[in-house]
Amino acid sequence: MDETTRAITALEEVLALPVGQAAPRLLGSVLRHGPVAVRLTEVEAYAGADDPGSHGYRGKTARNAVMFGPGGHLYTYFTYGMHVCANVVVEPEGHASGILLRAGEVVDGIETARLRRPGSSDRDLARGPARLCRAMGIELRHGGTDLRTGAIRLELGQPAEHVSTGPRVGLRGAPERPWRFWITGDPTVSAYRPAKRLEPRSTPPRPQDVPRFDAPDTSM
């Protein structure tokens, strides 16, 4: 077995693990696309139908179909209608589990990454999921790429020595799960932000809902 085959086999073994185990194991791995390579420093795990925070929670659609396929492929999606984020699909086909690539350090092709992210510090080039995709030139069309043999490659690194864990960023579905993993103390890890509070929609009150001045107001 040659070195390339051994590397792919080792990666496939990790991608077959339950998502909560596979995610921290990808820390320190390198994602390559063209001249740019990023060492992953922060990821989040999403467990398909068992996870209200996952894109696969409500079942298979045309948009999330890649998540329901075999592990080892890239799942891409738009966020806020303008930014692309990327996930590594893991576990056997049908599980819809994925690992969001939240942040990393540009280790190759930094000049290209700087051109794609003008005005950014080197630390911040891939510090955040949308920034990572922009720096690497990953677009929505790259969804479905085989990360073992495709134009975008994932190279498994050695296990990170120190890993921290906490709640996922900006998530309302299952926010209590500590499925955000990062390399402890790494400066390229993004800042944690909880989900914004949803304000109740304002609707005109019905007559019987208008509080009387001589009655306690229980509407708050």
C-alpha positions in Angstrom: 0.0 0.0 0.0 1.5 3.3 -1.1 1.5 6.5 1.0 -1.4 8.1 -0.8 -3.6 5.0 -0.3 -2.7 4.8 3.3 -3.6 8.5 3.8 -7.0 8.0 2.1 -7.7 4.9 4.2 -6.8 6.7 7.5 -9.1 9.6 6.5 -12.0 7.2 5.6 -11.7 5.6 9.0 -12.2 9.0 10.7 -15.1 9.9 8.4 -16.9 6.7 9.3 -16.9 7.7 13.0 -19.9 9.2 14.7 -19.9 12.9 14.0 -19.2 13.9 17.6 -16.0 11.8 17.5 -15.0 12.7 13.9 -15.2 16.5 14.4 -12.4 17.0 16.9 -10.3 14.5 15.1 -10.3 16.8 12.0 -8.6 19.6 14.0 -5.1 20.1 12.6 -6.0 18.5 9.3 -5.4 20.5 6.1 -7.9 21.4 3.5 -6.4 22.2 0.0 -8.0 23.9 -3.0 -5.7 25.1 -5.8 -2.8 27.1 -4.3 -4.4 27.7 -0.9 -4.3 25.3 2.0 -5.9 25.9 5.5 -5.1 24.0 8.7 -8.4 23.5 10.5 -8.5 25.0 14.0 -12.3 25.1 14.7 -15.2 22.9 13.6 -18.8 22.1 14.6 -20.6 18.8 14.6 -24.2 18.3 13.2 -26.0 15.0 13.6 -28.7 14.9 10.9 -32.2 13.7 11.9 -31.1 13.6 15.6 -30.1 17.2 15.7 -32.5 20.2 15.5 -29.6 22.4 14.6 -28.8 20.4 11.5 -29.8 21.1 7.9 -30.7 17.4 7.6 -33.1 17.5 10.6 -36.3 17.8 8.6 -35.3 15.3 5.9 -33.8 15.2 2.5 -34.3 18.0 0.0 -32.6 19.1 -3.3 -30.5 21.6 -1.4 -29.2 19.2 1.3 -29.1 16.0 -0.7 -25.3 15.8 -0.4 -25.6 15.5 3.4 -27.5 12.2 2.9 -24.9 10.7 0.6 -21.7 8.9 1.6 -19.1 10.4 3.9 -16.1 12.2 2.5 -17.9 14.8 0.3 -18.2 18.5 0.7 -21.6 20.0 1.5 -21.9 23.8 0.7 -24.7 26.2 1.4 -25.5 29.9 1.4 -26.0 31.8 4.6 -27.6 35.2 4.8 -28.1 34.9 1.1 -24.6 35.9 0.3 -21.9 33.9 2.0 -20.9 30.2 1.3 -20.1 27.8 4.2 -18.7 24.3 3.9 -19.2 21.0 5.7 -17.5 17.6 5.6 -20.1 14.9 5.3 -19.4 12.0 7.7 -20.9 8.7 8.8 -22.5 6.1 6.4 -24.9 7.1 3.6 -28.3 8.3 4.9 -27.2 9.7 8.2 -26.9 13.3 7.0 -24.2 14.1 9.5 -21.7 16.9 8.8 -18.8 18.9 10.2 -18.9 22.6 9.7 -15.5 24.1 8.9 -15.6 27.2 11.1 -12.0 28.5 11.1 -8.4 27.8 10.2 -4.9 29.1 9.5 -3.7 29.7 5.9 -0.6 27.6 5.6 -0.1 27.7 1.8 -1.0 30.2 -0.9 -1.3 33.1 1.5 -0.8 35.7 -1.2 -3.9 34.3 -3.1 -5.9 34.3 0.1 -5.0 37.9 0.8 -6.2 38.9 -2.7 -9.5 37.2 -2.0 -9.9 38.8 1.4 -8.4 42.3 0.9 -8.0 44.3 4.1 -8.0 41.3 6.3 -5.2 40.5 8.7 -3.4 37.2 8.2 -5.0 35.9 11.4 -8.5 36.6 10.1 -8.1 35.3 6.6 -10.0 32.1 7.4 -11.3 33.0 10.9 -14.9 32.2 10.4 -16.8 29.7 8.1 -17.6 32.2 5.3 -14.1 33.8 5.5 -12.6 30.3 5.2 -14.6 29.6 2.0 -13.8 33.0 0.5 -10.0 32.6 1.2 -10.0 29.2 -0.3 -12.1 30.0 -3.3 -14.8 27.5 -2.3 -18.1 28.3 -4.0 -21.6 26.8 -3.9 -20.8 24.8 -7.0 -18.2 22.8 -5.2 -20.9 21.0 -3.2 -20.5 17.2 -3.7 -16.8 17.3 -4.2 -15.1 14.1 -3.1 -12.5 15.3 -0.6 -10.3 12.2 -1.2 -9.8 12.5 -4.9 -11.5 15.8 -6.0 -10.3 19.4 -6.7 -10.6 20.1 -3.0 -8.7 17.7 -0.8 -8.8 17.0 2.9 -5.5 15.7 4.4 -5.8 14.1 7.8 -3.4 15.6 10.4 -2.1 14.3 13.7 -4.7 14.5 16.6 -4.7 17.9 18.2 -2.9 17.8 21.6 -5.3 20.3 23.3 -8.9 20.5 22.3 -11.6 22.7 23.8 -15.4 22.3 23.4 -18.5 24.4 23.9 -21.9 25.3 22.4 -22.2 25.9 18.7 -22.3 29.5 17.4 -25.5 31.3 16.8 -27.7 28.3 17.1 -31.3 28.0 18.4 -31.8 24.3 17.7 -30.1 22.2 20.5 -27.9 25.1 21.6 -26.9 23.2 24.7 -24.9 20.6 22.9 -21.1 21.2 23.3 -20.4 20.3 19.7 -18.1 23.2 18.8 -14.5 22.0 18.9 -11.4 24.1 18.6 -7.6 23.9 19.2 -7.1 25.5 22.6 -5.4 28.9 22.5 -5.1 29.1 18.7 -5.5 32.7 17.6 -7.4 31.9 14.4 -10.4 30.4 16.3 -13.5 32.6 15.8 -15.3 34.4 18.6 -18.3 32.7 20.2 -21.7 34.3 19.7 -25.0 32.9 20.9 -28.1 33.0 18.8 -29.9 36.4 18.7 -33.1 36.5 20.7 -36.2 36.3 18.6 -38.6 39.1 19.4 -42.3 38.3 19.4 -44.2 39.5 16.4 -46.3 42.6 17.0 -50.0 42.1 16.2 -52.9 44.5 16.9 -54.6 43.5 20.2 -58.1 42.2 20.2 -60.6 44.3 22.3 -60.6 41.6 25.0 -56.8 41.7 25.1 -56.5 45.4 25.9 -55.7 45.6 29.6 -58.0 47.6 31.8 -56.4 50.4 34.0 -57.9 48.7 37.1 -56.5 45.3 36.3 -53.0 44.0 36.5 -51.1 43.9 33.1 -50.1 40.3 32.5 -49.1 40.8 28.8 -45.3 41.0 29.4 
